[in-house]
Amino acid sequence: MEETFHYTVEQFADLQILRYRVPGFERLSLKQKMLVYYLSQAALEGRDILFDQNGKYNLQIRKLLEAVYIHYQGDRTTEDFQQFEIYLKRIWFSNGIHHHYACDKLVPGFSAEYLTHLMASVDPSVLPVNKGESVRAMCDKLFPVIFNPDVMPKRVNQADGEDLVLTSAANYYEGVTQAEAESFYAARKAEGSPTEPVMYGMNSRLAKVDGQIQEQVWKVGGMYSAAIGKIIGWLEKAGEYAENESQHEVIRLLIDFYRTGDLHTFDVYSIAWLKDTASHIDFVNGFIESYGDPLGMKASWESIVDFKDAEATRRTELISSHAQWFEDHSPVDARFKKEAVKGVSAKVITAAILAGDLYPSTAIGINLPNSNWIRSVHGSKSVTIGNLTEAYNRAARGNGFREEFVYSDVERKLLDTYADITDDLHTDLHECVGHGSGKLLPGVDADALRAYGSTIEEARADLFGLYYLADAKLVEWGLVPDAEAYKAEYYSYMMNGLMTQLVRIEPGRTVEEAHMRNRQLIARWVLEQGGEAKVVELVVREGKTYVRVNDYAQLRALFGKLLAEVQRIKSEGDYEAARRLVETYGVQIDSALHAEVLQRYERLHLAPYKGFVNPVYTLQTDAEGNVTDVQIAYTEGYAEQMLRYSREYSNL
């Protein structure tokens, strides 16, 4: 398998599609394989939810383009049709018409007239008109959304000073302003528990109906009921194959939450899920991350099914077993430290299926639950996704990136020797102890930082990991081979934050995505603070700009200093300080450096964004229809998989 496995599927626009292996699946028992299969089916049933969350016209646009793509009988070799195909592939990747990362609306490489031509050549009966809607009315509604750059231009707008709700195309609000939304939830919080607050607004759309603001809850009998009902059906089947009573209870509680939409039930489920550390198979399924909401409250739907990588998990278990040591030795003010770190568990997992907001583009580490009071009282569960990191690394070998952007052979040798180790370790520290560290002061609202909350939280976890990567304890514990290893991550982090991540931004734009803002914030702040001593420099050699780190020890000290300030901002809920920090260092771009990076990157013919196709699981049965095995296959293509998912899992 190792020699013949093809990690790369295809490349188009700014995207590269990869495959990932699921090593160890064949060693699972039949019962475990059945559990993976049914949880995977539950994961795939939620696909349409995310499309609709990302924009209220996304589903109809996707179905329109797919109908044309499938049924068009004309010339598919023309430039126009190839641009049409790329646009559809990008919509699949982004789960909607806005870029999955930058949030800008995707620009079609073909005209409205050409789409009209394509539609005219297919049977009108295959077009996805709504009840009582003509094809012309559908076009009048959808074409401005597709082709007019001024209509719904941003999925998530983070521009300081604007109404972030009214200017964001994400389908989390309808007819309400930012001020109205914030006031609505402030009132809800005032009525709730001060010590165990639920995550208000997490699983609903806020809409003004007949002049009244109301929540349209995502549950059975509510919004997304058809898809949620299908998810529940597969979860019930999965429950029959649960590995133990704890896991069975987790599945039961999740089903209860989907049926009722009750946020207190979700908290009970979350606690049960994080306490289940004995099960080999694990999963996330539901409304989880809030990056898609400009106010950072409403959660996008996602799912992952996985199982533990026992060998690699020894690393994360070692980290989590020392969680109190990390907390006690953190450079932050003692007022913001947890006196007793509780319930931190961590493991390296093998992903078996990705879905929703984790597909095709995915995280490589997860730390849940997101509830601050649950993390404080009960702890958290962290995972690093080992087989996805392996796929990234194998697909990137020999692509010329380091030769183009790394300053010298010294740094390249550092990266070649240590980068795979330290990159994984930074992810582990970020997820296992970074997100779980620190505490809010009494009375501080978890949403006090509003639109800047996600960026500050990611910066906090990144800085925690960066600071500890250089600690001698990591060498003592055998997590890194020697005292030089950390320098590889320090160099690559600074190079990415100052330069190479800019390839993901279009000319003339600012940085808007929370993780990118976080990385630039850290790198730019450190560059400025260490400027006089030249701790880190941007140097030009033969007309090309490079990052040079002159003092790694001082760089660590600066990471620690910034960590202390970011934790203070988080703990005190200091909105103005968060706004100044993010807006000063995390948003604006040096246009000349940006243009240079784009030009150099273009010559390498690399795609700045990567995502995955899933493996395909098939039940094997005997003559009596009894399941004898679950077969895994890695041969499905990108368009083939997307069209199959649209056939088999279109519920909305």
N, C-alpha and C positions, 0 to 999 in steps of 0.2 A: 504493500500500500504506500509506503513512504516514498519510493522512487517514482511511482506512477501517478500519484495524486496531483491533479492540476489545480492549483490554488486560484489562478486568474481565470475569470469567465469572459469578461469583455470590458471595454473602456469607451466612454463617450462623454462629450461636454467636459465637465470638471470632475467626473466620477469614474471610479474603477470598481468593478463588481468582482468579488472574491467568493471562494468557497471555504468552508471550514470543516475539518474532520471532527468526528465525535469518537475519539479513542476510548475504548473501554465499554462501549455500548454492548458489544457482543458478549462481554463477560457478565452482564446483568442477568439476574434470574428472569424467567418468563413473567412472573408477577411484576417485577420492577419495570420490565420493558412495556408491559401493558399499562402501567401507571404513566410512564413517559408518553405513550401513545395517546391516551385519553386527555392528559394535561395539555399535550400539543394541539389536539383538536380544539380544546377550550381556548387555547391561545389564538388560534387562527380565526376563530369566530368573531373576534373583536376588531378586525381590521377596519371595517367601515366606520366604527365609532371615531377612530382617530382622524380619518379623512374628514368627517363632518365637524369634529372639534376644530380642525385647522382652517375651516372656512365653509360657510353654509352652502356654497355652490360647488364644492369640490366633487361630491359624489356624482352629481349630474354631469359635470364636465368630464370626469373620468369615464363614465359609462358612454357618453357621446363619442369620445375619442376612441374608446375600445370598439364600439360598434362599427365605426368607420374603418378602423385598422383591420378588423376581422373580415368585414364583408366587401371592402373595396376590391374591385376586379381590374382596375386600370394599371397603368405603368408605375411600378414601385421602385424604379431605378432613378427617377428624377431627383434633382436636388431638393425640390419642394417636399416630395414625399419622405425623403430621408430626414429632412428637418422636422417634419411632422412626427416621424417615428421617434426621433431624439426627444422631442417635447413630451411625448407620451411617456417615454422611459424616465424622464426627469420627474414627471408628476407621480409616477409609481414610487420613485425613490424618496420623494419629499412628502408622500402621503398628502398631496395637494398641489396647488398651483404656485405656492411660494417656496423659495429655496429652503431646504431643510435646516440649514445652519445660519445663513445670512438673513433669512426671513424676507428678502426682497422678492417681488413677484417675478416669476420666470418669464423671459421674453421669448415668444415663439419666433422661430426662424422662417415662418411662412405667413402669408397674408390671410385676412378674413375671407377674401375672395376665393383663395385656394381651398380653405376649409368648406366654404359653401359649395364649391365644385365637387369635393369629395363626398359631401353629404348628398348631393343631388344624384350621385351615381349608385347609391345603395337604396334598398327597399325602405321606405319610410317607417314600416312596421317595426324595424329593428332599432329605431332611434328612441332614446329614453325620455319621451315627453311625459310630463306629469298629467294626472287626471284632469281633463278639461282644458289642456294646453295644446295649442297647435305647434307645429314645427317652427313656424315663423315667430311665434311668441317666445318659444324657447331660445331661438337665436337672438332675438332682440334683448333677452335677459342675459344670456351667457356671453355673447360676443364682446360687449364692453368689458366684462370681467376678465376675459382672456386677453384682449388686444389693446385696450386703452390703458396706458401706463399710469394714468391718474386715478383709476378706479381700484380701490383696495390695494394700494401699492405695497403695504407692509403687513405681514402676518402679525408680528409683534413689534410695536414701535416703542423704543426706549428713550426717545429724544427728550432731554430735560426741558421743562417748561410747556410741553404740549399735553393735551388731554390724551393720555395713553390708551384709554378705553375706546374713545371715538375714532382714533386714528389707527387702531389695530384691526386687522381683518379676521383674526381668530374668532371663532363662533362661541365665545364664552359669555358675551353680553349682547343684548339687543335693545336699543332704544334708551340706554342709560348712559350717563356721563361718569367720568372717573370719580368726581365728587359724590355723586349719588351712590355709586357702588361702595366707596369707602365709608360713607355715612351709614349705609345699610348694614354692613358687616361690623362696624364699630358698635352699633346698637345691639346686634346679636351677641357680640363678645361681652358686652356689659351685663347681659342677662345670664351668661353662662358661668361655669365653674372657674374661679380664679386660679385654682391649683391643677385641675385636670381638663383644660379646655380642648374641645374637639377642634378639628381643622375646618372651621366654618367655610362654606362655599366650595369645598374640595370636589364635590360630586354633583354639581348643578350648573345650569346656565341661568344667569340673572337677566330677566327681561321685564320690560314695562308693557303691561297688557291693560288696555282700557284705563290708562293713566296710573295704574298701580304697579309697583315693583314687586316681582315675585320670583321665587326660585323654581326652575323647571328641573326636577331631580332626575338623575340618571339611575333608573331602577326598573324592576318589573312593574308594568302598568304606567310607567312614566316615560321620560325621554330615553331613547335607545332600547326600549323594552324588547323589541324583536331580537336584537343581537344578544342582549343580556340573557334572554331566555335560552338561546342556543348555548351560550357559555355555561349556564347552570346545568343544562342537560349533560354536557360532557364532564363537568365537575362531579356530578352525581355518579357517573360511571367510574371516574377516577377514584372516588371515595371507596368503591368496592375493592380496590387494589392498594389502599393505603398501607404503608409499611408498619404502622403502629397506631395506637389509639390517639396519641398526640397529633399526628398528621391527619387522622380522620377528623378530629375536632377542628383543626385549622380549616379543612375543606368545608366542613359544615358551617362554621362561622362566616366564611366568605360567601357561601350561598345565602345565608341569612341576610348579610349586608346587601347583596345584590337584590334580594327580594324586597327589602324594606327601605334601603337608602339611608338607614339610620347611622349617623356618624359615631354614636357611642358604641354601636355594634362593631363598627370598623376599628375602633380603638381596642376592643376586646379581642377581635381577630388579630390585630397587629401584635399584641402582647403574646398571644398563643403562638403566632408564627415565629417571632424572634426567640421564644423559649424552646422551640423544637429544633434542637441541635443534633439529635440522634439519628434522624432520617437520612438515608443516603441520597434519595431523590428529593429535590426541593423545587419550588416554583414561586414566581411572582405573577399575579394576575389582577389587574385592576387599575384604578385611577391613582397614579403615583406621583409623578414629578410635575412641578408647577412652572417650568421654564417657558411654556407656551402661553402663559397668561401674563400680560404686561404688569399686572398687580401682584403676581407671584402667589396666587391663592388657589386657583382652579387647576385640577390635575388632569394631565393627558392620560389616555388609556395605554397600557403596555403590558407585555407578558414575556417571561422567559421561563423555560423549563431546563433543569440542569441536574447534574449529580456531582458528588464530591470527588475531586482528584486527591486521593489520600496521600500520595507522596508529596505533592506540592503544598498541600494544606499544612504540613509540619511547619512551614515558614510562617504562615499567617497565624497559626495557633501559638507559636512562640511570641509573635508580636502582641497578640491579644492577651496572652498570659502576663505580659509586663505593662498592661494598660495603665495601671496606677503609677508605675515608675515614670512612664512618659508624662503623665499629668503632673506629677510632683516636680519634675525637673524642667518643665516648660518655662520659657523666659517671660511668660505673661504675669501680670499682677496676681498676687495670691487671692485677691477678692473674686477673681473670675475663674478660679480653678475649682473643680469638683473635689470635695473632701473624700468622697468614696466613689470610685468609678465602678458601675454595676453592669453586669450582664453583657460585657463585650465579647462577642464570638466572631470568628473570622475563618474563612476557608477559601481555597482555590477550587473553582468549579469548572466542569466541562459543560458548555452550553449544548443543549440538544435541539432547541428550537428558539427562534427569536420572533417577536410579534409586536404589533402596535408601534409605539414610540421607540422601540428597540430594534426596529427592522425597517429597511435594510441597514441603515446606519445605526450603530449601537455603542453603548458605553462599554468600557473594558473593566469597570469596577462599579459596585453598587453598595451603598450603605443605607439601610432602612431599619425601622420606620422613620418617617420625616417628622413625626410629632415630637416637639421638644420635651414635653412633660414625660412622655413614655421613655425617651432616651435617657432622661435624667433619673427616673425612678427604676426602670426595668432594663435599660441598656439598648443595644442595637446589634444587628447582624450585618456583617460585611462580607462581600465576596469579590474576588478577583477572577476574571474569566480567562482561564489559561489557554484554552484552545483557540480563542479569537486572537489573542496576542501572538500565538504561534503563527497563525495564518498571516497576520500583518507582517511579521518579521520575515517569513519565508517569501512572501510576495515582493518585499522591498529589497531583497538581496541583489547587489550589483546594479542598482538603478542609477548610480552616478550622483545622487543627492549630496552625500558627504564630500565627495571630491569637489563639488561646485561651491558649497557654502561653508564648510568647516575651515578654520583659519590656517592650520598647518598640520603636518604629519604627526606632531605631538598630540594634538587634540583628536585626530583621526584614530591614532593608536589607542587612546583612552576609550573612545567610543567602541572601537572594534573589540576591545578586551572586556569592557565592563557594561556597555549600554544595555544589553538585554537583561542583565541582572538588576542594575540600578533602576531601570525604567519600571520593571515589575515591582521592585521593592518600594519605589515612590508611590505607585498606585496602591500597594498594600497599606502603607503608612497613611496615605490620604484617606482611604476608606475605613481601615480598621480602627485607627486611633485619632485621626485628624477630625473627621466629622463628629466623632463621639466625645471630643475633648471640650473643656470649658463649660460655662453655665451662664444663663441669663440672671441678672440681678432680680430680686423679688419685685413683682409688679411690672416688669418689662414685657411688652407685647411681642410675641414671636414674629409678628409682621411689621414691627416698628420701622424697619429699614425700607419697607415698601418696594419700589421698583429696583432698588439697589441690593435687596436682600440676597438674591441668588449669587450675584457677583461677589459680595463680601463673604458669603459662606464658602464658596469655592476657593477664594483666596486664602481663607483661614485654613482649610484642609490642605491645600497645596503647600502653604508656608510651614505648617506643622511637619509635613513629610520632608520638605527640603531641609529644615533645621536639623532634624534627627538623622538624616542620611549620613551626615558627617560625624556623628557621635561615635566615640571609641567603643561604646557598648555594643554597637552593631557588629563590629569586628569580633569582640569578645564572645558574642552569642553565635557567631558563625553565619550571620546573615549576609555579610559581604566578605570577600576573600582577604582584603587588606585595607589600609588606611587611605589608599589612593582612589579606590573605586568610586566614591561619592562624586568625585570631580567630573565624571562622565555625565551624570545627570545634571549637575550644576551648569556645565557648559551647554548641553543640549537644551536645557530649559531656558537659559538666557538667550541663546540663538533663536529659539522658537518665539519667545515672547517679544524680542526686539525686532526680529526680521522675518523669519520664514513663515510664520503663520499669516503674514500679510498676503500671501498668495491666495488666501481664501476670501479676500475682500476685493470688490470691484473698484476700479479707479473712481475717485471722487467721493467714495463712501466713508463712513466712520465705522468703528468697531461697535457692534451691537449685541452679539451673542455673549451670554454671561461667562462662559468658560474662557472665551477669547479675551474679553475685557479683563478677567481675572489675571490671565497670564501676562498681558501687556502691562497692567497696573503694577504687578510685582516687578517685572523686568525694568520698566521705565523709572519707577521709584528708586530701585536699587542703583540704576545707572546714574541718576541725579545725585542721590545721597552719597555715593562713593566717588563722585566726579573729581573732587579736589585731589584725592589720593589715587585716582585712576584704578580703582578696584576692578572695574569693568570698563572697556572702551569699545567704541565703534571705530575701527580703523579702515582706511582705504589703501588698497595695494593693487597696483596695475589697473586702476579704474573700478575696482570691485570693493564693496564694503563687507567687512567681516566683524564678528564679535571676538574680542580678545579678553580673557580673564587673566588679570595680573596677580590677584591675591585671593585665593580660594578661602582662606581662613577669615578674612575680612568680609567676604561675600556671605559666609555663614552668619557672621555677626549682624549683618544688615538684614538678612532674612529673619533673624530672631527679633530684631528691633521692630520690623514691620509687623511680624506676628503679634507682638505685644499690643500694638496700636489697633490692629484689625480685631483682635479679641476684645479689646476695650469697647470699640464701636459696637460690636455684636452684643456684648454683655449689657451695655448701658442703653442700647437702642438709640444710638446717636445718629439720627437721620442726616443732619447737616454735615457731619464729619464724613459719613459714608458717601454722600453726594459729592463733596469736594474731592475726596480721594479718587473716586471712580471717574468723575468728569475731568479731573486734572491729568490723570495718568492712563486711564483705561480706554478712552474714547477716540481721541484725535490721532491722526496718522500723518507722518512725514511723507508728503506726496512724492518727493524725489526718491527717497529710499523705497517707497512702495513701487514706483515705476521700475526701479532697478531690479527689485526682487521678482516682479512679474516677468520681466524680460529674461532674466537668467533662468527662471523656472521653466518658462515656455520652451527653451532650447532643450530641456531634458525630456520633454514629452511625457511628463508625469501628471497624474490626476491628484489634486490636493485633497479630495474626499474619497473615502472608501466605504463600501458596504458589502453585504453578504446575500447570497441566496441560501435558503435552508436546505438541509437534506430532506429526503422524502421517506416517510415511514409507511410500510404496508403490512397489514396483517396476513399471516400465512395460516391456512386452515387445512385440516384433514378432510377425508371424504364425508365425515359426519358434520362438518362445519365447525369443529372445535378449533380454537386458535392454538397453533403449535409453536409459532415464533412471530417476531416482529422484524421485518427486513428493513435495512437502511440502505438508501441509494443516494449517490452524489452526482447524478448525471443530468438533472433538470437544468435547463437554461434559464436566463433571466426573464425574458419576455414570456417564455413558456410557463414559468412559475407564476408570474404576475397574472396572466390570463386565466390560469387554473384557479388561483385564489379568488379572482373575480367571479368565476363560474360557481365555485363551491361554497364560498363564504360571504356572498353578498346578502346582507340581512336588512339593510336600511334603504 
